[in-house]
């Protein structure tokens, strides 16, 4: 049986949802967010962040998690277990001293780690400082999954380049910068 690539987008905010929609035009995509209300509104065809027109969002939505292309959204971790690519797009807030708060990123890494399988690829798109992916996130993935980085699973980084509310420089019109943990992934 041929393996079908399935993409999991972790975090459905102003970065994750437009990215999920774009991938869903060609691939099966599962959007995951811990906010049950957010998932419900998206699955009803509405984006309260106003990053996507409702008609554009509705054009890619599918009602179940078995399909050849389209976007299915959920807040249930078990619904992302058959993905083989995970793109983490959760926010990185700052504290009162403008120091990054990595809690959402580390929690998202725990979530992905709980479903990570051999040969899966995890891409971090959240805005972080140099080294955060390798030194903060990857150890969480290894610990939770029991898998070894660059042997059992791989990682990449693609800095988020979206300005909320900017209707001119949308995800499909900006140049993406990406890196991978080895030559094949990069």
C-alpha positions in Angstrom: 0.0 0.0 0.0 1.4 3.4 -0.9 2.0 5.8 1.9 0.0 9.0 1.7 1.6 12.2 3.0 -0.6 13.9 5.6 0.3 17.3 7.1 -0.6 18.3 10.7 -0.7 22.0 11.5 -0.4 22.6 15.2 -2.0 25.9 16.1 -4.7 27.5 14.0 -4.1 31.2 14.5 -3.2 33.9 12.0 -0.2 31.9 10.8 -1.4 28.3 11.1 -4.8 28.6 9.5 -3.7 30.3 6.2 -0.9 27.8 5.9 -3.2 24.9 6.5 -5.6 26.2 3.9 -2.9 26.6 1.3 -1.5 23.0 1.9 -5.1 21.7 1.9 -5.5 22.7 -1.8 -3.1 19.8 -2.7 -2.7 17.6 0.4 -4.7 16.1 3.2 -4.2 18.4 6.2 -5.3 18.0 9.8 -5.4 21.3 11.7 -5.0 20.9 15.5 -5.7 23.6 18.1 -6.3 23.2 21.9 -9.1 25.8 21.6 -12.3 23.8 21.1 -14.3 27.0 20.2 -11.7 27.9 17.5 -11.8 24.5 16.0 -15.6 24.6 15.9 -15.8 28.0 14.3 -13.3 27.0 11.6 -15.1 23.8 10.8 -18.3 25.9 10.5 -16.4 27.9 7.8 -15.7 31.0 9.7 -12.3 32.6 10.6 -12.6 35.1 13.4 -9.0 36.3 12.8 -10.2 37.5 9.4 -7.0 36.2 7.7 -9.2 34.0 5.4 -12.4 35.0 3.6 -15.1 32.5 4.7 -15.6 31.4 1.1 -11.9 30.5 0.7 -11.9 28.6 4.0 -15.0 26.7 3.1 -13.6 25.7 -0.3 -11.0 23.4 1.4 -12.9 22.1 4.5 -13.7 18.4 4.7 -16.0 16.8 7.3 -14.0 13.7 8.2 -10.4 12.8 8.7 -9.9 10.4 5.8 -9.5 12.1 2.4 -7.1 12.8 -0.5 -6.9 16.5 0.0 -8.6 19.2 2.1 -8.6 20.5 5.7 -10.1 18.8 8.7 -9.7 20.6 12.1 -9.8 19.1 15.5 -8.8 19.5 19.2 -8.3 15.8 19.7 -4.6 14.6 19.7 -5.5 11.1 18.4 -6.8 12.8 15.1 -3.2 13.9 14.2 -1.5 10.5 14.8 -1.5 9.5 11.2 0.2 12.6 10.0 3.8 12.3 8.9 4.6 16.0 8.7 3.9 18.3 11.6 4.2 22.1 11.3 4.1 23.9 14.7 2.7 27.4 14.3 1.8 28.3 17.9 2.4 31.8 19.3 5.6 32.8 21.1 4.5 35.6 23.5 6.9 37.7 25.5 6.9 38.5 29.2 7.1 41.9 30.9 10.8 42.0 30.2 10.3 41.1 26.5 11.8 37.7 27.1 10.1 34.9 25.0 7.7 32.6 26.8 8.2 29.2 25.3 5.4 27.4 27.1 3.1 27.2 24.1 5.9 25.9 22.0 7.0 23.3 24.5 3.4 22.1 25.1 3.0 21.8 21.3 6.2 19.8 21.2 4.8 17.5 23.9 1.6 17.1 21.8 3.6 16.2 18.6 6.0 14.0 20.6 3.0 11.9 21.8 2.1 10.9 18.2 5.6 11.1 16.6 6.6 8.0 14.5 9.7 6.8 12.8 10.6 9.0 9.7 8.2 11.8 10.7 9.3 15.4 10.1 8.5 18.3 12.5 8.9 21.8 11.2 8.8 24.8 13.6 7.3 27.9 12.2 6.9 29.8 15.5 9.1 32.8 16.0 12.0 31.9 18.3 15.5 32.8 19.0 18.5 30.9 17.4 18.9 27.5 19.0 15.4 27.2 20.5 14.4 24.5 18.1 17.5 22.4 18.7 18.0 23.0 22.4 14.5 23.5 23.7 12.0 21.7 21.4 13.9 18.7 20.0 14.7 17.3 23.5 11.0 17.4 24.3 10.2 15.5 21.2 12.8 12.9 22.0 11.7 12.5 25.6 8.0 12.2 24.9 8.3 10.0 21.8 11.3 7.8 22.8 12.7 8.4 19.3 16.1 9.7 18.4 16.5 13.0 16.5 18.1 12.7 13.0 17.9 9.0 13.2 14.2 8.2 13.9 12.7 11.6 13.1 13.8 14.8 11.6 13.2 18.5 12.0 13.1 21.8 10.2 12.6 25.4 10.8 10.8 28.0 8.7 10.5 31.4 10.3 7.0 32.8 10.3 6.8 35.7 7.8 3.1 36.7 8.1 1.9 40.1 9.3 -1.6 39.8 10.8 -4.1 41.7 8.7 -1.8 42.2 5.7 -3.9 41.2 2.8 -1.2 42.0 0.2 1.7 39.8 1.5 -0.2 36.6 2.2 1.3 33.1 2.8 1.1 32.2 -0.9 2.8 35.5 -2.0 5.9 35.6 0.4 9.2 34.0 0.0 9.6 31.2 2.6 13.0 30.6 4.2 13.4 27.0 5.4 16.1 24.8 6.9 16.3 21.1 7.8 18.2 19.0 10.3 20.1 17.3 7.5 20.7 17.6 3.8 17.7 15.5 2.8 15.3 17.4 5.0 16.6 20.9 4.1 
